[in-house]
Amino acid sequence: MANTNVTPRELPICPICQTGVAFEVRFEKHLKKCEKAKEERDKVTCETCGVVFKKTC
């Protein structure tokens, strides 16, 4: 039998939160969750009138 080396897999890195995602967890599901959380963080509420605005930079 041939002597072969097994290269360990690297965890895929989320481009939004920069964390490794376990293979058991679906990567696409994680990305959607991070994107939704990012959208929530990017909202600003006016203290005077209560209207919600998106941050744009």
ZIJO-V153996 format. One record per helix or strand. SS is the DSSP state (A for helix, B for strand). FROM is the first residue (numbers start at 0). TO is the last residue. If there is no record, write none. Layout:
SS:FROM:TO / SS:FROM:TO
//
This chain:
B:11:12 / B:19:20 / A:26:40 / B:42:44 / B:51:53
//
